[in-house]
Amino acid sequence: MSKSSANHVRFLTPEEMPLWDELVKASVQGSVFCYSWWLQATCGEPKVLGLFKGDRLEAGIPVFIKKRWFITACLMPKLTQTWGVIMAPMPGKKVTRASRQTAICQAFARKLRRYPIFQQTFSPRFQTWLPFYWQGYKEKGGVTYVLDDLTDPERILADMHQNTRNLIKKAQNQNIQVAPCGIDDLLEMSRKSFERQGDQLHYPEKILRAIHEQACAREAGACFAARDQDGRMHGAAFLVWDHHRAYYLVGGGDPGLRSSGASSLLLWHMILFAAQRSQVFDFEGSMVPGIEHSFRSFGARQEHLHLIYRLPLLAEFAYLAKERLIRRKREEG
């Protein structure tokens, strides 16, 4: 094999991060969660394993390395929905592209076996995880909810459940207004939502602030709050986006004002806002029954996510036990 056509896998240097950002933008699997500025905000230092064909960066996968149970682990940072393998667009016949994609994934699966623990949720637009399965990885399903086409707001409104439309109208009739807000307003509402469930924030405040700063500086994120005519804040939410998809990243509300319909109005406002910037609205899903029902009521389609993981046996037992405990706690809450 000639040097110009040889494949090699290595970590990108800081100077190569602009190449990575170009790949993320061009790739079907790329998302706002993969850009180097997001990695900087959530991981502290961008770290990307890249596959080069000659001198060309053809594919890559972000990695977040930390110690877990005294073992080196390759995980995902908080507030990051999907990562996985990002590939450049490929010309040629479907069968040729599939073969090349399989070879790329095999190369990454082998390289990542150096980490005893691996856990990443791959993009729903990633089609083949079989090469990881062949290397001993496993898959666990998850879901998100999406509105696929934001070009016709009237159609979206018509497709909603009647109760959701009624809640939006109820909030409007109470003169509740949605307007941009600051990160402190969002954190206040988020804390109140978690406190209602007897819990604390599931993410470090420092990371949310860093994402907010980086996203707003690039016109890729915005916070909104719903307030009534007396100035009371009923809820707040944070939207991030790229040119493909907008994501409802974080939200919260005042438990004492839950019946006002403000949360539905807030989501509807963000959908309309996202329609001017992206093609798809992603509610970032939930498998908690009450939240799932709320997102589905907007007429959203269920989309499956793939958590690809590899754990030592005892670590897998501990992980599954923790997942069951969290699920039961959320269902009870």
DASULCOR-V507955 format. One record per pair of residues at least 24 apart in sequence whose ideal C-beta (glycine too) atoms are under 7 Angstrom apart, sorted by the first residue. I is the first residue (numbers start at 1). J is the second residue. Records with the same first field share a line. If there is no record, write none. Layout:
I=J + J
This chain:
3=54
4=54
5=53 + 54
6=54
7=51 + 52 + 53 + 107
8=52
9=49 + 51 + 107 + 108 + 111
10=50
11=47 + 48 + 49
12=48 + 50
17=46
19=57
20=48 + 60
23=57 + 60 + 86 + 88
24=86
26=88 + 89
27=86 + 87 + 88
28=125
29=84 + 85 + 86 + 87 + 123 + 125 + 126
30=86
31=82 + 123 + 242 + 244 + 245
32=220 + 240 + 241 + 242 + 247
33=80 + 81 + 82 + 83
34=62 + 83 + 86
37=214 + 218
40=214
41=207 + 210 + 211 + 214
42=77 + 78 + 79 + 80 + 207 + 211
43=77
49=108 + 111
51=104 + 107 + 108
58=87 + 88 + 104
59=85 + 86 + 87 + 88 + 104
60=86
61=85 + 86 + 108
68=117
69=315
71=116 + 117
72=115 + 116
73=115 + 117
74=112 + 115 + 117 + 118
75=119
76=119 + 120 + 121
77=207
78=203 + 204 + 207
79=203 + 207 + 208 + 211 + 249
81=121 + 247 + 284
82=121 + 122 + 123 + 305
83=120 + 121
84=120 + 122 + 123 + 126
85=126
101=128
102=128 + 131
105=131 + 132
106=131
109=135 + 137
110=135
116=312
117=311 + 315
118=309 + 310
119=307 + 309
120=308
121=305 + 306 + 307
122=306 + 308
124=303 + 304 + 305
129=306 + 308
132=308
136=310
137=308 + 309 + 310
138=309 + 310
139=306 + 307 + 308
140=307 + 309
141=304 + 305 + 306
142=287 + 305 + 307
143=285 + 287 + 302 + 303 + 304 + 305
144=282 + 283 + 284 + 285 + 303 + 305
145=283 + 285 + 295 + 296 + 300 + 301 + 302
146=280 + 281 + 282 + 283 + 300 + 301 + 303
147=271 + 280 + 281 + 298 + 299 + 300
148=280 + 301
150=271 + 274 + 275 + 278 + 279 + 280 + 281
153=272 + 275
156=271 + 299
159=299
160=297 + 298 + 299
161=297
163=297
164=264 + 297 + 298
167=261 + 264
168=261 + 264 + 265 + 268
170=261
171=260 + 261 + 262 + 264 + 265
172=265
174=228 + 260
175=228 + 229
176=226 + 227 + 228 + 234 + 260 + 262 + 265
177=227
178=224 + 226 + 265 + 266 + 269
179=224 + 225
180=222 + 223 + 224
181=223 + 224 + 225 + 236
182=223
183=209 + 212 + 223
185=223 + 225 + 233 + 236
186=223 + 236 + 238 + 250
189=233 + 235 + 236 + 252 + 253 + 254
190=250 + 252
192=252 + 253 + 254 + 255
193=252 + 253
196=255
197=333
208=250
212=238
215=240
224=266 + 269 + 270
226=262 + 265 + 266
232=257
234=260 + 262
235=262 + 263 + 266
237=266 + 270
239=270 + 273 + 274
241=274 + 277 + 278
242=278
243=278
244=278 + 279 + 280
245=278 + 279 + 280 + 282
246=274 + 277 + 278 + 281 + 282
247=282 + 284
248=282 + 283 + 284
249=284
267=298
288=330 + 331
289=331
